Amino acid sequence: MPLVALAVAALAIGFEQLVQWEYGPMGIIAFVALSVGLKARNTTVSGIGAVILVMLLAQSG
């Protein structure tokens, strides 16, 4: 179990670094809002984070 948790944490940190490198500080804010909203089961906060991420993805394409 600790090995799985360590692997998931490493993947999350890697994804966070990728988002920061690709989309800058706004990407990190959106990712944090999405993850905090999902963890707290707050649909408003997670929705805001998801919308910001979608807008950043649409802007780069």
N, C-alpha and C positions, 0 to 999 in steps of 0.2 A: 504493500500500500504506500509506504513512503517514497518508493521509487517512482510510482505512477504520479504522485503529487509533485515530485521534483521535476518529472518530465513535462507535466502540464504547466508548471510555473516557468520552466525554461522556454516553452513554446509561447506562452503569453508574453514574456519579456521580449522574445525575439520579434513577435508580431508588433508589439508596441514600438520597438526601435524602427521597424520597417515603416510603420505609419508615420512616425516622427520624421524619418529621413525623406519620405516621399511627399508628405502633406504638411509638414511643419507643425508649429504649435497648435494651430486650429485642429489638426488631425488628432493630436494628443487629447485636446479638450473634448472632442467628440467621442473618442474611444473611451475616455474615463467616464464621461456622462453615460454612455451606453452601458458600460460594465457596472457602474454603481447603480444605475436604474434597474438593471436586471437582477443584481444581487439584492437590492432592497424591494424588489417587486413593485417598483414605481413606474408605471407606464408612461407618465409624462416626461420624466427625466430620460428614460431609455429611448423614447420616441424622438426627443430633441437631439440626442446623440446620434441616432440612426439617420435622421433627416440631414444633419450636418455632414455626416460621412457620405451620404448619397450625393449631396451637393458638391462635395469635394471630388468625388469620383466622376461625376458628370462634367465638372469643369475641366478635368485633366484629359478627358477623352475627346 
